[in-house]
Amino acid sequence: MIRLATQGNLDFLDRTDPHLTRAALAAKIEREEVYVAESNGQLIGLARFNYFCDLDPFLTLIHVLESYRRQGFGRQLMQHWEQQMREKGHWLLLTSTQADEESQFFYRRLGYSDSGAMLFPGQAATELVMLKSLTNSEPAHGPRRK
């Protein structure tokens, strides 16, 4: 089952996500920017996002516990997040991954395409920016929403 995270999930998120402070995770929960995956009542994964240029959903982390990987939970997290963003009227989704990480292949299988790259100071590998259109055609003008 995939659902929005609640403050009751904060301990799991804090243990599982080393990138954000507990306070930052709590704020993301309040803004409904974190989803969790459950299996048999146990939390096994998460997906969190923010908004690129305050408009387009940008997946910043997807993580499934090691013992639950390659069982479709990552795909389920992505599909749920994509559906939620579609229902909110978004037509463009973004994510990124380092060029030396396997996740680039996962995103490509889900329909994301390479859109650009950046090399941050101190980062060993290039960061690939990937995007996915949720529609067959993009609006010609205006904001990045349907």
C-alpha positions as CSV (number, residue, x, y, z in Angstrom):
1,M,0.0,0.0,0.0
2,I,1.2,3.5,-0.8
3,R,-0.1,6.5,1.1
4,L,0.9,10.0,2.2
5,A,3.3,10.0,5.2
6,T,2.0,11.1,8.6
7,Q,3.8,12.5,11.6
8,G,3.5,9.0,13.1
9,N,5.9,7.9,10.3
10,L,8.6,10.4,11.3
11,D,10.8,7.9,13.2
12,F,11.0,5.6,10.1
13,L,11.6,8.5,7.8
14,D,14.3,9.9,10.0
15,R,16.1,6.5,10.2
16,T,15.7,5.8,6.5
17,D,16.5,9.2,4.9
18,P,19.9,10.5,5.8
19,H,19.7,13.6,3.7
20,L,17.2,15.7,5.6
21,T,16.9,16.7,9.3
22,R,14.0,15.4,11.3
23,A,12.5,19.0,11.3
24,A,12.8,19.2,7.5
25,L,11.1,15.8,7.2
26,A,8.3,16.9,9.5
27,A,7.7,20.0,7.4
28,K,7.6,17.9,4.2
29,I,5.0,15.7,5.8
30,E,2.9,18.8,6.7
31,R,3.2,19.9,3.1
32,E,2.2,16.4,1.8
33,E,5.5,15.9,0.0
34,V,6.3,12.4,1.3
35,Y,4.7,9.1,0.5
36,V,5.4,5.8,2.2
37,A,5.1,2.2,1.1
38,E,3.8,-0.5,3.4
39,S,3.9,-4.3,3.2
40,N,2.1,-6.4,5.8
41,G,1.7,-3.3,8.0
42,Q,5.4,-2.5,8.0
43,L,6.9,0.6,6.4
44,I,9.3,-0.4,3.7
45,G,9.9,2.6,1.5
46,L,9.4,6.3,0.8
47,A,9.3,8.8,-1.9
48,R,9.7,12.5,-1.4
49,F,9.5,15.5,-3.7
50,N,9.5,19.2,-3.9
51,Y,8.7,21.7,-6.7
52,F,11.3,22.8,-9.3
53,C,10.9,26.5,-9.9
54,D,7.8,26.3,-7.6
55,L,5.8,24.7,-10.4
56,D,6.9,21.2,-11.5
57,P,7.1,18.2,-9.1
58,F,10.6,17.0,-8.7
59,L,11.2,13.7,-7.1
60,T,14.2,14.1,-4.7
61,L,14.4,10.7,-3.2
62,I,12.9,7.2,-3.6
63,H,14.1,4.5,-1.2
64,V,13.0,1.0,-0.6
65,L,14.5,-1.1,2.2
66,E,17.1,-3.5,0.9
67,S,15.2,-6.7,1.6
68,Y,12.1,-5.4,-0.3
69,R,13.9,-4.3,-3.5
70,R,13.2,-5.8,-6.9
71,Q,9.7,-6.7,-5.9
72,G,7.9,-3.9,-7.5
73,F,7.6,-1.5,-4.6
74,G,9.7,1.2,-6.2
75,R,7.6,1.0,-9.3
76,Q,4.4,1.2,-7.1
77,L,5.8,4.3,-5.3
78,M,6.5,6.0,-8.6
79,Q,3.2,5.2,-10.2
80,H,1.3,6.4,-7.1
81,W,3.3,9.6,-7.0
82,E,2.8,10.2,-10.7
83,Q,-1.0,9.6,-10.4
84,Q,-1.3,12.0,-7.5
85,M,0.6,14.7,-9.4
86,R,-1.6,14.1,-12.5
87,E,-4.7,14.5,-10.3
88,K,-3.3,17.8,-9.0
89,G,-3.1,19.0,-12.6
90,H,0.7,18.6,-13.3
91,W,1.8,17.5,-16.7
92,L,5.5,17.5,-16.3
93,L,7.6,15.5,-13.7
94,L,11.3,15.7,-13.0
95,T,13.9,13.7,-11.1
96,S,17.6,13.4,-11.1
97,T,20.3,10.8,-10.4
98,Q,24.0,10.6,-10.6
99,A,25.3,9.1,-13.9
100,D,27.1,6.4,-12.0
101,E,23.9,5.2,-10.2
102,E,21.7,2.3,-11.4
103,S,18.5,4.3,-10.7
104,Q,18.8,6.1,-14.1
105,F,17.8,2.8,-15.8
106,F,14.9,2.4,-13.4
107,Y,13.6,5.9,-14.3
108,R,14.1,5.3,-18.1
109,R,12.0,2.0,-17.8
110,L,9.2,4.2,-16.3
111,G,9.3,6.6,-19.2
112,Y,11.6,9.3,-18.0
113,S,14.1,10.7,-20.5
114,D,17.4,12.5,-20.1
115,S,16.9,16.2,-20.2
116,G,20.2,17.7,-19.1
117,A,23.1,17.3,-16.8
118,M,25.0,19.2,-14.1
119,L,28.3,18.7,-12.3
120,F,28.2,20.0,-8.7
121,P,31.5,21.0,-7.0
122,G,32.9,18.0,-5.2
123,Q,30.5,15.5,-6.8
124,A,32.3,12.7,-8.5
125,A,29.7,12.0,-11.2
126,T,27.5,14.1,-13.3
127,E,23.9,14.6,-12.1
128,L,21.4,13.6,-14.8
129,V,18.2,15.5,-14.9
130,M,15.3,13.4,-16.2
131,L,11.7,14.3,-17.1
132,K,8.5,12.7,-17.9
133,S,5.5,14.2,-19.6
134,L,2.1,13.0,-18.3
135,T,0.3,14.1,-21.5
136,N,0.8,13.4,-25.2
137,S,1.1,17.1,-26.0
138,E,2.5,20.0,-24.0
139,P,0.9,23.4,-23.8
140,A,2.4,25.9,-26.1
141,H,2.3,28.8,-23.6
142,G,1.6,29.5,-20.0
143,P,2.4,27.8,-16.7
144,R,3.5,24.2,-16.5
145,R,0.1,22.9,-15.4
146,K,-2.8,21.5,-17.3
